[in-house]
Amino acid sequence: MNRRPTIALLLFALILSAAGGARAGERNLWPFWVGQTDAAGNWQEWQAAGPLIFKQRAPDGSVSGGLRPIYLWDEADAGQVRTAAVLYPIYHQKETAELRSWTVFNLINRAGPGWAPAGGREPEAFDVWPFYFSRATGSPAASYQGFFPVAGTIKRRFGYDRLTWAIFPLYWRSERAGVVTTSTPWPFIQHSAGNGHHGFALWPLHGRDEKPGAYRHRYYLWPLLYKNETRLSEPASAVQEGFLPFYAREKNAELVSEIFLWPFFGYTNRVAPKRYHEVRYFWPLLVQGRGDERHVNRWSPFYTHSIIKGVDKTWVGWPLIRHQDWSDESVRRTRTQFLFFLYWSEQQRSLANPSLPPAAKIHLWPLLSVWNNGAGRRQAQFPSPLEVFFPANDKIRQLYSPLFALYRFDQRAAGDVRTSLLWNAITWRRNQQQREFHLGPLFSTESSATGRRIALGNGVIGFRREGKRGRWWMFLFDFSPHSEHSAALQPR
């Protein structure tokens, strides 16, 4: 039996069906291709090869796509910001008109000018952590190059104005705020001077540094004996001193704190700028504190309740149950957790309009994740093993989460619901205008107030009826679900 005409006919049907997918609605050629379009007939998202190949458009106009879990690209701001990732988080790159950068695990980093720099020579930087660092700006004062631990210089990084080394740790030199510290070898012999500062250390035996009228630091047998004095120009200086692990004290004009048998027993008494008194027994297990902006009642691991700068947090049977309530800008947040991530939920309410429905997110690891934005948009996924660990990571959400999505529920607005099983192999959707059901490319139904359509093979054969009381008629090779006889069917 010659199967070539049959195969050619099926391929031709698939091509016609995919072309019809450019119109409003959903075209399901699972596992080859599943696509959806918006009310204007423009594509909204599609997937191919099951969940592996995809492209989608976000409500803000950004477009993304890729090959899961290998490659992801994204364009935002009308293409002015372009990002890409390969085996995220291994490789990531970002490109704008001014800057082009890429990184490998944040260990190998490269940055340079974009496709349309503003003008002049844009700086270029290349790092291979922790061995090689470089920056070229066209100006010797800001450019540098270093190969660690052999020799090199770094400027204006890591909180320092300048770092220089040669055969580290034999020679190390740092500059910050006019103070130059030289170590030969680091960290055992250190000398520092500049901007009124003087210091010397033979670590760990003894070290001292001071600036008259500002500070004076001493230590012996680091970190056992130390005394640090600051605010020397003020009427009451600040002192930190200790003989560890037996005793430590901090005292200044605002507070007194003492620790006995560090860090287990102690107290803190603050009088300004906010009053606070705390007593510690077998820290961190038993702590009692009261103050203007701080309240602590800790009987760990059985019960802990604290209010610190408006953040109300409660632990019961640590680490079993954790409850937290706080305000973030104009939003009131309430979060509840069981064993950190086995159960995780957060509710958000508007402070400006408390009568609005709350937004919520719930994770029952690794089975289920549910989202509700409080404005009619709801989503759910089963199983969901990653979302609870990366709640704000959009790349994880696009590249990895859909690979586990045996079931997905998506309510885009009240009455507009789409559900999918087995990576879109089975989908059904309903809204006020129409209903759709797709069993891959094998079987589909669509209905609305203007008619109903039942199709096999995405339109190879099927039946159509106009209106609720019209007659049914059969069709062949009609791959468009919205033909001239049912043009009133409303798209997704």
C-alpha positions in Angstrom: 0.0 0.0 0.0 1.4 3.4 -1.0 1.2 5.7 2.1 2.9 8.7 0.4 -0.4 10.5 -0.8 -1.9 10.0 2.7 1.2 11.5 4.4 1.4 14.4 2.0 -2.3 15.1 2.5 -1.9 15.2 6.3 1.1 17.5 6.0 -0.8 19.8 3.7 -3.7 19.8 6.2 -1.3 20.8 9.0 0.2 23.6 7.0 -3.3 25.0 6.2 -4.3 24.7 9.8 -1.2 26.5 11.0 -1.9 29.3 8.5 -5.4 29.6 9.8 -4.0 30.0 13.3 -3.1 33.6 12.4 -6.7 34.4 12.9 -8.5 35.0 16.2 -8.9 32.0 18.5 -6.8 29.0 19.2 -5.1 26.5 16.8 -4.0 23.2 18.3 -1.6 21.0 16.4 -0.2 19.4 19.5 2.6 18.4 20.0 3.8 20.3 16.9 2.3 23.7 17.5 -0.4 25.4 19.7 -1.1 29.1 19.2 -3.5 31.7 20.6 -4.4 35.2 19.3 -6.0 38.2 20.9 -9.3 39.9 20.1 -7.7 41.8 17.2 -6.4 38.6 15.6 -2.7 39.3 16.6 -0.8 36.4 18.0 -0.5 36.4 21.7 1.5 33.2 22.4 2.4 29.9 20.9 4.3 26.7 21.8 5.8 24.1 19.6 7.3 20.6 20.3 5.2 20.4 23.4 6.4 23.0 25.8 9.9 23.2 24.4 9.8 26.0 21.8 7.7 29.1 22.6 7.1 32.8 21.9 4.8 35.1 23.8 3.8 38.7 24.2 3.3 40.3 27.6 0.7 42.9 28.5 3.4 45.6 28.6 4.3 44.9 25.0 7.6 43.0 25.6 8.2 39.9 23.5 10.0 36.8 24.6 10.7 33.3 23.3 13.2 30.5 23.3 13.9 26.8 23.5 13.3 25.4 27.0 15.3 25.0 29.1 18.3 25.9 26.9 17.7 29.4 25.5 15.6 32.5 26.3 15.4 35.9 24.6 13.4 39.0 25.4 12.8 42.4 23.9 11.3 45.3 25.8 10.7 49.0 25.3 10.0 48.5 21.6 13.2 46.5 21.1 15.4 49.0 22.9 16.3 46.5 25.7 17.3 43.0 24.6 18.3 40.2 26.9 19.2 36.5 26.3 20.1 33.6 28.5 21.6 30.2 27.8 21.2 27.4 30.3 20.2 30.1 32.8 21.7 31.0 35.2 24.9 29.9 33.5 25.0 32.5 30.8 23.1 35.8 30.5 23.5 38.9 28.3 21.8 42.3 28.1 22.0 44.9 25.3 20.8 48.5 25.1 21.8 51.4 22.9 24.4 52.5 25.5 25.6 49.2 27.0 26.2 45.6 25.9 27.1 43.1 28.7 27.3 39.4 29.3 28.2 37.1 32.2 28.9 33.4 32.9 27.6 32.6 36.4 28.6 36.1 37.4 32.2 34.9 37.4 33.2 35.8 33.9 31.8 39.3 33.0 32.1 41.5 30.0 30.7 45.0 29.5 31.1 47.4 26.6 29.3 50.0 24.4 25.9 49.1 22.8 24.8 49.5 19.3 24.3 53.3 19.5 26.5 54.8 22.3 25.7 58.4 23.3 29.1 59.7 22.3 32.8 59.5 23.1 34.6 56.3 24.1 32.4 54.1 26.2 34.2 52.1 29.0 34.9 48.4 28.5 35.4 46.0 31.3 36.3 42.3 31.5 36.6 40.1 34.7 37.4 36.5 35.3 36.8 36.0 39.0 38.9 35.9 41.1 41.9 36.0 38.7 41.6 38.8 36.1 40.1 42.3 36.3 40.3 45.0 33.7 38.6 48.3 32.6 39.5 50.5 29.7 38.0 54.0 29.6 40.5 55.9 27.4 41.8 57.7 30.5 44.8 56.3 32.4 43.3 57.7 35.7 40.3 55.4 35.5 41.6 52.4 33.5 43.2 49.4 35.2 44.3 45.8 34.7 45.2 43.1 37.2 46.0 39.4 37.3 45.5 38.0 40.8 47.6 36.9 42.6 50.5 37.9 40.4 50.2 41.7 40.1 47.7 44.4 39.2 45.5 47.3 40.2 41.8 47.9 40.6 40.2 51.3 40.9 36.9 52.4 42.4 35.6 49.0 43.2 34.7 46.9 46.3 34.4 50.1 48.4 38.0 51.2 47.8 39.5 53.9 45.7 42.4 51.8 44.7 43.7 48.2 45.3 47.2 47.1 44.3 48.9 43.8 44.8 52.1 41.9 43.8 52.7 38.2 44.4 49.7 38.2 46.8 49.8 37.9 49.9 53.4 39.2 49.9 52.3 42.7 49.0 48.9 44.3 49.3 48.0 48.0 49.2 44.6 49.7 49.6 43.4 53.3 49.4 40.1 54.6 50.8 39.1 58.1 51.8 42.7 59.3 51.7 44.0 56.5 53.9 46.7 54.2 52.4 47.2 50.7 54.0 50.2 48.6 53.0 50.5 44.9 54.0 53.8 43.0 53.7 52.7 40.2 53.8 48.9 40.4 54.1 47.4 40.3 56.7 50.3 39.9 59.2 52.2 43.2 58.9 50.2 46.3 58.1 50.9 50.0 58.1 48.4 52.7 57.3 48.7 56.5 57.0 47.0 59.5 55.3 44.3 62.1 56.0 45.4 62.4 59.6 45.2 58.6 60.1 48.1 56.5 61.6 48.1 52.7 62.1 50.2 49.7 62.5 49.4 45.9 63.1 51.3 42.8 63.7 48.3 40.5 63.3 47.0 38.7 65.3 49.2 39.8 68.2 48.6 43.5 68.3 47.1 46.3 66.1 46.3 50.0 66.5 45.0 52.8 64.3 43.8 56.3 65.2 42.9 59.7 63.9 43.1 62.5 66.5 39.6 63.9 67.3 37.9 61.1 65.4 38.7 57.5 66.5 41.2 55.2 68.2 41.2 51.4 67.8 43.3 48.8 69.6 43.4 45.0 69.7 45.5 42.3 71.4 45.4 38.6 70.4 42.7 39.3 67.8 39.7 38.9 68.3 40.0 38.3 72.1 41.0 41.7 73.4 39.8 44.9 71.7 38.9 48.6 72.4 37.4 50.9 69.8 36.7 54.5 70.5 34.9 56.8 68.1 33.3 60.3 68.3 36.4 61.6 70.2 35.5 65.2 69.4 32.1 65.0 71.0 31.5 65.5 74.8 30.7 61.8 75.2 32.7 59.4 73.0 31.5 56.0 71.9 33.4 52.9 73.2 33.3 49.3 72.2 35.5 47.0 74.2 35.7 43.3 75.1 37.6 40.4 76.6 36.0 37.5 74.7 34.3 35.3 75.4 33.9 36.6 79.0 32.8 40.2 78.6 31.9 42.8 75.9 30.5 46.3 76.2 29.3 49.1 74.0 28.5 52.5 75.4 27.8 55.9 73.9 25.5 58.9 74.5 22.4 56.9 73.2 22.9 53.4 74.5 24.6 51.0 76.9 25.0 47.3 76.0 26.8 44.6 77.9 27.3 40.9 77.2 28.5 38.2 79.6 29.9 34.9 78.4 29.6 36.2 74.9 27.1 35.8 73.2 24.8 34.1 75.7 23.8 36.7 78.4 23.4 40.4 78.2 21.2 43.5 77.9 20.8 46.6 75.8 19.4 49.9 77.0 18.8 52.6 74.3 17.5 56.0 75.2 17.7 57.8 71.8 16.7 58.3 69.1 14.1 55.6 69.9 13.8 54.1 73.4 14.5 50.3 73.6 15.4 47.9 76.4 16.3 44.3 75.8 17.5 41.4 78.0 19.0 38.2 76.6 19.3 34.8 78.2 21.1 32.0 76.3 21.0 34.1 73.2 19.5 33.6 70.7 17.0 31.4 72.5 15.5 33.7 75.1 15.2 37.4 74.4 12.8 40.0 75.8 12.7 43.5 74.4 10.4 46.6 74.6 10.7 50.0 72.9 9.2 52.7 70.7 9.6 50.9 67.4 10.7 47.4 68.6 9.0 44.7 70.5 10.6 41.2 71.0 9.3 38.2 72.9 11.3 35.2 72.0 11.1 31.8 73.6 12.8 29.9 70.8 12.2 27.4 69.4 8.7 27.3 70.9 7.4 30.8 70.3 8.7 34.1 69.0 6.8 37.4 68.4 8.5 40.6 67.3 7.5 44.0 65.9 10.5 45.8 64.4 9.9 49.0 62.4 6.4 48.0 61.5 7.2 44.3 60.6 5.1 42.0 62.8 6.6 38.5 62.8 5.6 35.4 64.7 7.3 31.9 64.8 5.5 28.9 66.4 7.6 25.7 66.9 10.5 27.0 64.8 10.8 26.3 61.9 7.3 24.9 61.6 5.0 28.0 61.3 6.0 31.5 60.4 3.6 34.5 60.1 4.6 37.9 59.0 2.6 41.1 58.5 4.1 44.4 57.1 3.6 47.4 54.8 5.6 47.9 51.7 5.0 51.4 50.2 1.2 51.4 49.5 0.6 47.7 50.0 -0.2 45.7 53.2 1.4 42.2 53.0 0.6 39.2 55.1 2.7 36.0 54.6 2.2 32.6 56.2 4.7 29.7 55.9 4.9 26.1 57.1 8.4 24.6 57.2 9.6 27.6 55.1 8.4 26.3 51.7 6.1 23.3 52.1 3.2 25.8 52.4 3.7 29.4 51.5 1.1 32.1 51.0 1.1 35.8 50.7 -1.9 38.3 50.6 -1.6 41.9 49.5 -4.1 44.7 50.2 -4.1 48.3 49.1 -3.6 50.8 51.9 -5.0 53.6 49.8 -8.2 51.6 49.1 -8.7 48.8 51.6 -12.1 47.8 50.1 -10.4 46.5 47.0 -10.2 42.7 46.7 -6.8 41.4 47.9 -4.1 39.9 45.6 -2.8 36.5 46.8 -0.2 33.9 46.0 -0.2 30.3 47.4 2.4 27.5 47.0 1.8 23.9 48.2 5.2 22.5 47.4 5.8 20.7 45.1 2.2 20.2 44.0 0.5 23.4 43.3 0.9 27.2 42.8 -2.0 29.6 42.7 -2.0 33.3 41.8 -4.7 35.9 42.1 -4.1 39.6 41.3 -7.3 40.7 42.9 -8.5 42.3 39.7 -10.0 39.2 38.0 -6.7 37.5 36.8 -6.2 34.1 38.3 -3.7 31.4 37.5 -2.8 27.9 38.8 -0.2 25.2 37.9 0.2 21.6 38.9 2.9 20.5 39.7 5.0 23.5 40.6 8.3 22.6 42.2 10.2 25.9 41.5 8.0 28.9 42.0 8.2 29.0 45.8 12.0 29.2 45.6 12.1 31.9 42.9 9.1 34.1 43.5 10.4 37.1 41.6 12.5 35.4 39.0 10.8 35.9 35.6 13.5 33.8 33.7 12.8 30.8 35.9 9.1 31.3 35.3 9.5 31.3 31.6 12.3 28.7 31.0 11.7 26.0 33.7 8.2 26.2 35.3 6.3 25.3 32.0 8.2 22.1 31.7 6.4 20.8 34.8 3.0 22.2 33.9 0.8 19.1 33.5 -2.2 21.3 34.4 -2.6 25.0 34.0 -5.6 27.3 34.8 -5.7 30.8 33.5 -8.5 33.3 34.1 -7.6 36.5 32.3 -10.8 38.3 33.4 -14.1 37.4 35.1 -15.8 34.8 32.9 -12.8 34.4 30.6 -11.1 31.1 31.6 -8.7 28.8 29.8 -7.5 25.4 31.1 -4.9 23.1 29.7 -3.6 19.6 30.3 -0.4 17.8 29.3 1.3 20.9 27.9 -1.7 22.0 25.8 -2.5 18.6 24.5 -6.1 19.2 25.9 -7.4 22.7 26.2 -10.8 24.3 26.9 -11.8 27.9 27.2 -15.0 29.8 27.9 -16.0 33.4 27.9 -19.1 35.5 27.4 -19.0 35.1 23.6 -17.9 31.5 23.0 -16.6 28.2 24.2 -13.7 26.1 22.8 -12.4 22.6 23.4 -9.4 21.0 21.7 -8.1 17.5 22.0 -4.8 18.2 20.2 -5.4 18.2 16.4 -7.8 15.2 16.7 -11.0 16.8 17.8 -12.3 20.3 18.5 -15.6 22.1 19.2 -16.5 25.7 19.2 -19.8 27.3 20.1 -21.3 30.8 20.4 -24.6 32.5 20.0 -24.2 32.5 16.2 -23.4 28.8 15.8 -21.4 25.7 16.6 -18.6 23.8 14.9 -17.3 20.3 15.5 -14.1 19.3 13.7 -11.9 16.2 13.3 -8.3 16.6 12.2 -8.5 20.4 12.7 -11.0 20.7 9.9 -10.3 17.7 7.6 -13.9 16.7 8.3 -16.6 18.1 10.6 -20.0 19.6 11.1 -21.3 23.2 11.4 -24.6 24.7 12.5 -25.7 28.4 12.3 -27.7 29.6 15.3 -29.2 27.4 18.0 -32.0 26.0 15.8 -30.3 25.8 12.5 -29.5 22.6 10.7 -26.2 20.8 10.8 -24.2 20.3 7.6 -20.9 18.5 7.0 -17.7 20.0 5.6 -14.4 18.8 4.3 -11.0 20.4 4.5 -12.1 23.6 6.2 -9.2 24.5 8.4 -10.5 27.8 9.6 -12.8 27.6 12.6 -14.1 31.1 11.9 -15.4 30.9 8.4 -17.7 33.3 6.6 -20.6 31.3 8.1 -19.5 31.9 11.7 -17.6 35.2 11.5 -19.5 36.5 14.5 -17.7 34.1 16.7 -15.6 36.2 19.1 -11.9 35.4 19.4 -9.8 35.0 22.5 
